[in-house]
Amino acid sequence: MPQPMFTADDLDHYLVWSGWTSQSIEAVRPHLERGARWLTSMGVTRSPLRPTRLPWYSYEAARSHDLINLWLKEHHRDRDPDSEHELRDLLARIGAPVRPYKGPR
């Protein structure tokens, strides 16, 4: 079975790049493999940060960053349901198979 192009190591690197503390990273580390599989199933085919950065204005980079950030929001110990809802709506509007668009709360 071929290895997915987006890996748990990529997700770990993204956490460091995003400014997560080492304690927060350690808390979520057991879930990174599952997160990488979910992101791959959502269409994230590679890290927007490596091996070389994707141009920030590209569709692939924006969609990858948004999906990764949604997963990170959903797995952070301090959840923010309103921002998660808004991000899911944004993703639904650009065609990510997260859920149908629901609109403002």
C-alpha positions as a Markdown table, in Angstrom:
| # | Residue | x | y | z |
|---|---|---|---|---|
| 1 | Met | 0.0 | 0.0 | 0.0 |
| 2 | Pro | 1.5 | 3.3 | -1.0 |
| 3 | Gln | 2.3 | 5.8 | 1.8 |
| 4 | Pro | 0.1 | 9.0 | 1.7 |
| 5 | Met | 1.9 | 12.1 | 0.6 |
| 6 | Phe | 0.7 | 14.0 | 3.6 |
| 7 | Thr | 2.0 | 12.5 | 6.8 |
| 8 | Ala | 1.8 | 12.8 | 10.6 |
| 9 | Asp | 5.3 | 14.3 | 10.4 |
| 10 | Asp | 4.0 | 17.0 | 8.1 |
| 11 | Leu | 1.2 | 17.7 | 10.6 |
| 12 | Asp | 3.8 | 17.8 | 13.4 |
| 13 | His | 5.9 | 20.3 | 11.4 |
| 14 | Tyr | 2.7 | 22.4 | 10.8 |
| 15 | Leu | 2.0 | 22.6 | 14.5 |
| 16 | Val | 5.5 | 23.9 | 15.2 |
| 17 | Trp | 5.2 | 26.4 | 12.3 |
| 18 | Ser | 1.8 | 27.5 | 13.7 |
| 19 | Gly | 3.3 | 28.4 | 17.0 |
| 20 | Trp | 1.8 | 25.6 | 19.2 |
| 21 | Thr | 3.7 | 25.1 | 22.4 |
| 22 | Ser | 5.6 | 21.9 | 23.0 |
| 23 | Gln | 3.1 | 20.9 | 25.7 |
| 24 | Ser | 0.1 | 21.3 | 23.2 |
| 25 | Ile | 2.0 | 19.4 | 20.5 |
| 26 | Glu | 2.7 | 16.5 | 22.9 |
| 27 | Ala | -1.0 | 16.4 | 23.9 |
| 28 | Val | -2.2 | 16.1 | 20.3 |
| 29 | Arg | 0.7 | 13.9 | 19.0 |
| 30 | Pro | -1.1 | 10.6 | 19.6 |
| 31 | His | -3.8 | 11.7 | 17.2 |
| 32 | Leu | -1.5 | 12.9 | 14.3 |
| 33 | Glu | -1.6 | 9.6 | 12.3 |
| 34 | Arg | -5.4 | 9.7 | 12.3 |
| 35 | Gly | -5.4 | 13.4 | 11.5 |
| 36 | Ala | -3.1 | 12.8 | 8.5 |
| 37 | Arg | -5.4 | 10.1 | 7.2 |
| 38 | Trp | -8.5 | 12.3 | 7.6 |
| 39 | Leu | -6.7 | 15.2 | 5.9 |
| 40 | Thr | -5.7 | 12.9 | 3.0 |
| 41 | Ser | -9.3 | 11.7 | 2.7 |
| 42 | Met | -10.3 | 15.4 | 2.5 |
| 43 | Gly | -8.0 | 15.9 | -0.5 |
| 44 | Val | -4.8 | 17.2 | 1.2 |
| 45 | Thr | -2.2 | 15.6 | -1.0 |
| 46 | Arg | 0.9 | 17.4 | 0.4 |
| 47 | Ser | 2.0 | 19.8 | 3.1 |
| 48 | Pro | 1.6 | 23.4 | 2.1 |
| 49 | Leu | 4.9 | 24.1 | 3.8 |
| 50 | Arg | 7.2 | 21.4 | 2.5 |
| 51 | Pro | 9.2 | 20.1 | 0.7 |
| 52 | Thr | 8.8 | 23.6 | -0.7 |
| 53 | Arg | 6.1 | 26.1 | 0.2 |
| 54 | Leu | 3.1 | 26.3 | -2.0 |
| 55 | Pro | 2.4 | 29.8 | -3.2 |
| 56 | Trp | 0.1 | 31.4 | -0.6 |
| 57 | Tyr | -2.4 | 32.5 | -3.3 |
| 58 | Ser | -2.8 | 29.0 | -4.8 |
| 59 | Tyr | -6.1 | 27.2 | -4.4 |
| 60 | Glu | -4.2 | 24.0 | -3.1 |
| 61 | Ala | -2.4 | 26.0 | -0.4 |
| 62 | Ala | -5.5 | 27.8 | 0.8 |
| 63 | Arg | -7.6 | 24.7 | 0.9 |
| 64 | Ser | -4.8 | 22.7 | 2.6 |
| 65 | His | -4.2 | 25.4 | 5.2 |
| 66 | Asp | -8.0 | 25.7 | 5.9 |
| 67 | Leu | -8.5 | 21.9 | 6.3 |
| 68 | Ile | -5.4 | 21.6 | 8.5 |
| 69 | Asn | -6.5 | 24.5 | 10.7 |
| 70 | Leu | -10.0 | 23.0 | 11.0 |
| 71 | Trp | -8.5 | 19.7 | 12.2 |
| 72 | Leu | -6.2 | 21.5 | 14.6 |
| 73 | Lys | -9.2 | 23.6 | 16.0 |
| 74 | Glu | -11.2 | 20.4 | 16.5 |
| 75 | His | -8.3 | 18.8 | 18.4 |
| 76 | His | -7.1 | 21.6 | 20.6 |
| 77 | Arg | -7.9 | 21.5 | 24.3 |
| 78 | Asp | -9.5 | 25.0 | 24.1 |
| 79 | Arg | -12.3 | 24.5 | 21.5 |
| 80 | Asp | -14.0 | 27.5 | 19.9 |
| 81 | Pro | -17.3 | 26.2 | 18.4 |
| 82 | Asp | -18.1 | 29.5 | 16.6 |
| 83 | Ser | -14.8 | 29.7 | 14.7 |
| 84 | Glu | -15.1 | 26.0 | 13.9 |
| 85 | His | -18.6 | 26.5 | 12.5 |
| 86 | Glu | -17.4 | 29.5 | 10.4 |
| 87 | Leu | -14.4 | 27.5 | 9.0 |
| 88 | Arg | -16.6 | 24.6 | 8.1 |
| 89 | Asp | -18.9 | 27.0 | 6.3 |
| 90 | Leu | -16.0 | 28.5 | 4.4 |
| 91 | Leu | -14.8 | 25.0 | 3.5 |
| 92 | Ala | -18.3 | 24.0 | 2.3 |
| 93 | Arg | -18.5 | 27.0 | 0.1 |
| 94 | Ile | -15.2 | 26.1 | -1.6 |
| 95 | Gly | -16.3 | 22.5 | -2.2 |
| 96 | Ala | -14.4 | 20.7 | 0.6 |
| 97 | Pro | -16.5 | 17.6 | 1.6 |
| 98 | Val | -16.7 | 18.6 | 5.3 |
| 99 | Arg | -20.5 | 19.2 | 5.5 |
| 100 | Pro | -23.1 | 21.3 | 3.6 |
| 101 | Tyr | -23.1 | 25.0 | 4.1 |
| 102 | Lys | -25.3 | 26.1 | 7.0 |
| 103 | Gly | -24.8 | 29.8 | 7.2 |
| 104 | Pro | -24.3 | 32.1 | 10.1 |
| 105 | Arg | -25.5 | 31.0 | 13.6 |
